[in-house]
Amino acid sequence: MKILYVDDEADIRIIVGMALRLDPGLDVKMAESGPDALRLLDAGAWTPDLALIDMMMPEMSGGEVLAALRHRAGLERLPVVFVTASARRDDIRAWLDLGANGVLTKPFDPMTLASVVRARFAEIAG
Amino acid sequence: MDLPDGIHIVAAFRDVTEREQAEELREQFLSTVSHELRTPLTSIVGALGLLRGGVVADLPVDAKRLVEIAESNATRLIRLVNDLLDIEKLEAGAMTFDFKPFDIRAALSEAAHSMRGLAEARRVVLSADPGDMPVLVRGDSERLVQVASNLLSNAVRFSPEGGVVTLSLEAVSGRVTVSVRDNGPGIDPDLGRRLFTRFAQGRQPAGVSAGTGLGLIISREIVRAHGGRIWHAATGKGALFCFELPVPSAADARETDATSLAPPAMRAEAE
C-alpha cells in the first residue's frame, strides 16, 4: 500500500516516516509542502493509494492541496485524510466538508500509527 | 418615530462589528495556540514513543524508565493544553454542542474502552455495566464520552492496585444517572468542598501521572449544558461520582429548573 505524507514540519515527517515504515507493507513517500506533493504526483511515476496531508501549511493549506488533487486526472478520487494539530471540532467538521475522507489528529502514538492508517484506509475503501 | 393612530416606534441600533472582530481574533488566537503548542508536543511524544517502542535500539531498563517518564509528562502537557482550551471555550460560551438523540450506553462503553489500558497498567479492575436495554438521551455523544472518561480516569488513577472501579447506569422517571465508584482512599472533606474548582487535586498515589486538575470543572460545565448536574457523593468508603441527565428533548432539558433535578441529600454538589 502506497502512502503520501505531506507536512511542513521536518521533525514530524521523520517521526511519521519511521512510524509508518514499521509496517513493511507500506511504501511511504514524503513531501514538505503542497507544491512539493503536486510535483511528485504530476511526475506520474508513483501514485499513492492514500494521501495524509497536514492541514496547516504555508504556501498551500491542506484544503488547497485537496482542491488541486480533485482537479487532476486520475487523482479525483484519491483518498485524502487531513492531519492536524488542531483538536477543534468546528475546524474538523469544516475540513470534512471540504471533501476529505477523514481527519487524523496529532499527536498520535507512533507505535500504532501504521495500523490506524491501515484501518482508516479500510474504512474509506469500504 | 411617531406614526398615525398614536403608534410610536423606538429603535436602538448597536454596531457589533467591533465585538465580532474581537470574537474572530479570539478564535484565531485559540486556533494558533492549539496548533503551535500541539505541534512540538507531537514531535516530542512521537520521538519518545519510538524510543520506548525499541524502534531504534533496545534500551537499558533505566533509560526506558526515563523515556517513559518524559513521554508521560509530555502527554500530560497535551492534556493540559486541551483542557485549558476547553475551559476557555466554556467560559466564553463558545463551546459548541452537537445535540442528537443517542443510546448513552454506547458513550459509556467507549469511555470504558478508552480507559482499559490505564486500568491494566494500574492493575485495577474496570467493571462497566450499562445494562441490556437502550437508554436514549439527547446530547452530545462525544462530550459525554469526555465526561465519563474523566470520571473513570480519576477513579482508576486513585484506586489502589487490585482495586475495582464500577461504572453503572440507572434510568428512572425521566432521568438517567451515571455513577462511577471506586474503592480508593476516598475524598477528604476539605478537598470535597473544592473539587469542582480549578486545579483542585487529591494526593496522587506513587507512580501515577497527575491529572490536569481541570477535568471535573469541564465535566460539570458539559453536564450543565445538557441540563443535568454532576456531584460527588459521600460514601464513607472510596469515592462515588455521579452525573444525571434529563431524558426529555433538548428544549425541555434547557428549560428544566435546576432545582427540580436536585439529587437527594448526602451529596456535595458541584457549584
Interface residues (C-beta under 8 A of the other chain):
Chain A: E9 D11 I12 I15 V16 M18 A19 L22 M56 T84 A85 S86 A87 R88 R89 D90 D91 K106 P107 F108 D109 P110 M111
Chain B: L30 S31 S34 H35 R38 T39 L41 T42 S43 V45 G46 A47 G49 L50 R52 G53 V55 I78 N82 L85 T96 D98 E142
